[in-house]
């Protein structure tokens, strides 16, 4: 059984889904799986709050495959796809280019955030005395990656590493108010 690794394709910005469709034409699901991670965030326009999808890593498509010369050369033919992202660890002598796989720790955090799909949904958050407690959603158990909460915009800034670079990404949150027990008067 071949071991599959995650790689990042650098693609034309705004064309991530187009590249993903081409990948589905060139490869079957068993040889290459592609993901374009997105995040659902609230945006206020003309007084109304809309829930929009934004790409987590604009200009990138993440692929899971067993990288062979055949796969590498097929990826070079995909329209709107510029190159495999590189940290200079693997060299293809045919093309004279470097590429590298995504670190497993970085990828496992991204996969945990997107769950079974491609979208980071809202997380329920309590804030008490500057302490953050995530009670539901993809950020549950990951309070350590949250760097800031914007109560007004209902967003959390999270810290992720991607291909060796630190990134700050906004994700949508639902700010929950703590339950305050009602005092009952004695009769």
JORA-V820438 format. One record per residue. SS is DSSP state (~ for helix, > for strand, _ for the rest). PHI is phi in whole degrees, -180 to 180 (* if undefined). OMEGA is omega in whole degrees, 0 to 359 (* if undefined). Layout:
ss:SS phi:PHI omega:OMEGA
ss:SS phi:PHI omega:OMEGA
This chain:
ss:_ phi:* omega:183
ss:_ phi:-79 omega:177
ss:_ phi:-86 omega:180
ss:_ phi:-100 omega:178
ss:> phi:-122 omega:178
ss:> phi:-92 omega:177
ss:> phi:-134 omega:178
ss:> phi:-118 omega:175
ss:> phi:-98 omega:174
ss:> phi:-90 omega:186
ss:> phi:-127 omega:177
ss:_ phi:-62 omega:182
ss:_ phi:-60 omega:182
ss:_ phi:87 omega:182
ss:_ phi:-112 omega:184
ss:~ phi:-60 omega:180
ss:~ phi:-69 omega:177
ss:~ phi:-64 omega:178
ss:~ phi:-61 omega:179
ss:~ phi:-61 omega:177
ss:~ phi:-65 omega:177
ss:~ phi:-63 omega:178
ss:~ phi:-60 omega:178
ss:~ phi:-66 omega:176
ss:~ phi:-77 omega:184
ss:~ phi:-79 omega:186
ss:_ phi:-128 omega:171
ss:_ phi:-92 omega:186
ss:_ phi:-62 omega:181
ss:_ phi:-78 omega:181
ss:_ phi:-97 omega:179
ss:> phi:-156 omega:177
ss:> phi:-118 omega:181
ss:> phi:-118 omega:180
ss:> phi:-140 omega:171
ss:_ phi:-118 omega:183
ss:_ phi:-63 omega:179
ss:> phi:-127 omega:177
ss:> phi:-133 omega:177
ss:> phi:-93 omega:180
ss:> phi:-133 omega:176
ss:> phi:-82 omega:175
ss:> phi:-132 omega:180
ss:> phi:-102 omega:178
ss:> phi:-135 omega:179
ss:_ phi:53 omega:177
ss:_ phi:82 omega:180
ss:> phi:-108 omega:178
ss:> phi:-92 omega:177
ss:> phi:-116 omega:179
ss:> phi:-104 omega:186
ss:> phi:-112 omega:175
ss:> phi:-100 omega:176
ss:> phi:-126 omega:180
ss:> phi:-74 omega:179
ss:_ phi:-72 omega:179
ss:_ phi:-130 omega:181
ss:_ phi:-58 omega:179
ss:_ phi:89 omega:181
ss:> phi:-132 omega:170
ss:> phi:-122 omega:179
ss:> phi:-93 omega:181
ss:> phi:-127 omega:175
ss:> phi:-118 omega:184
ss:> phi:-159 omega:168
ss:_ phi:-97 omega:186
ss:_ phi:-74 omega:175
ss:_ phi:-122 omega:177
ss:~ phi:-60 omega:180
ss:~ phi:-63 omega:179
ss:~ phi:-64 omega:181
ss:~ phi:-58 omega:182
ss:~ phi:-71 omega:176
ss:~ phi:-67 omega:178
ss:~ phi:-61 omega:179
ss:~ phi:-66 omega:181
ss:_ phi:-91 omega:183
ss:_ phi:-70 omega:179
ss:_ phi:-61 omega:178
ss:_ phi:70 omega:180
ss:> phi:-103 omega:184
ss:> phi:-86 omega:184
ss:> phi:-169 omega:170
ss:> phi:-82 omega:180
ss:_ phi:-66 omega:188
ss:_ phi:-134 omega:166
ss:_ phi:-118 omega:176
ss:_ phi:77 omega:184
ss:_ phi:-98 omega:180
ss:> phi:-122 omega:184
ss:> phi:-115 omega:174
ss:> phi:-101 omega:184
ss:_ phi:-69 omega:179
ss:_ phi:-65 omega:184
ss:_ phi:-102 omega:182
ss:_ phi:69 omega:181
ss:> phi:-126 omega:177
ss:> phi:-104 omega:171
ss:> phi:-152 omega:180
ss:_ phi:-149 omega:179
ss:_ phi:-83 omega:178
ss:_ phi:-79 omega:179
ss:_ phi:-56 omega:183
ss:~ phi:-60 omega:180
ss:~ phi:-66 omega:178
ss:~ phi:-64 omega:184
ss:~ phi:-71 omega:181
ss:~ phi:-65 omega:177
ss:~ phi:-68 omega:178
ss:~ phi:-63 omega:180
ss:~ phi:-65 omega:177
ss:~ phi:-65 omega:180
ss:~ phi:-69 omega:183
ss:~ phi:-87 omega:178
ss:_ phi:64 omega:183
ss:_ phi:-82 omega:183
ss:_ phi:-108 omega:179
ss:_ phi:-125 omega:189
ss:> phi:-117 omega:171
ss:> phi:-85 omega:181
ss:_ phi:-83 omega:180
ss:_ phi:-76 omega:174
ss:> phi:-117 omega:176
ss:> phi:-85 omega:186
ss:> phi:-129 omega:169
ss:> phi:-104 omega:175
ss:> phi:-124 omega:178
ss:> phi:-134 omega:179
ss:_ phi:49 omega:180
ss:_ phi:65 omega:175
ss:> phi:-101 omega:181
ss:> phi:-103 omega:176
ss:> phi:-131 omega:180
ss:> phi:-95 omega:184
ss:> phi:-101 omega:180
ss:> phi:-158 omega:176
ss:_ phi:93 omega:186
ss:_ phi:-66 omega:181
ss:_ phi:-86 omega:182
ss:_ phi:-60 omega:182
ss:_ phi:82 omega:181
ss:_ phi:-120 omega:182
ss:~ phi:-56 omega:183
ss:~ phi:-67 omega:180
ss:~ phi:-91 omega:180
ss:> phi:-81 omega:181
ss:> phi:-104 omega:182
ss:> phi:-161 omega:175
ss:> phi:-117 omega:174
ss:> phi:-105 omega:183
ss:_ phi:-62 omega:183
ss:_ phi:-66 omega:181
ss:_ phi:-87 omega:182
ss:_ phi:57 omega:179
ss:> phi:-135 omega:174
ss:> phi:-120 omega:173
ss:> phi:-92 omega:178
ss:> phi:-116 omega:182
ss:> phi:-103 omega:177
ss:> phi:-129 omega:169
ss:> phi:-103 omega:179
ss:> phi:-140 omega:181
ss:_ phi:53 omega:176
ss:_ phi:82 omega:180
ss:> phi:-111 omega:178
ss:> phi:-81 omega:179
ss:> phi:-133 omega:173
ss:> phi:-109 omega:185
ss:> phi:-126 omega:175
ss:> phi:-85 omega:172
ss:> phi:-129 omega:181
ss:> phi:-78 omega:177
ss:> phi:-135 omega:173
ss:> phi:-111 omega:181
ss:> phi:-82 omega:180
ss:> phi:-97 omega:178
ss:_ phi:-92 omega:181
ss:_ phi:-66 omega:178
ss:_ phi:-73 omega:178
ss:_ phi:-112 omega:181
ss:_ phi:-65 omega:179
ss:_ phi:-78 omega:177
ss:_ phi:-82 omega:179
ss:_ phi:-102 omega:179
ss:_ phi:-79 omega:176
ss:_ phi:-75 omega:180
ss:_ phi:-103 omega:*
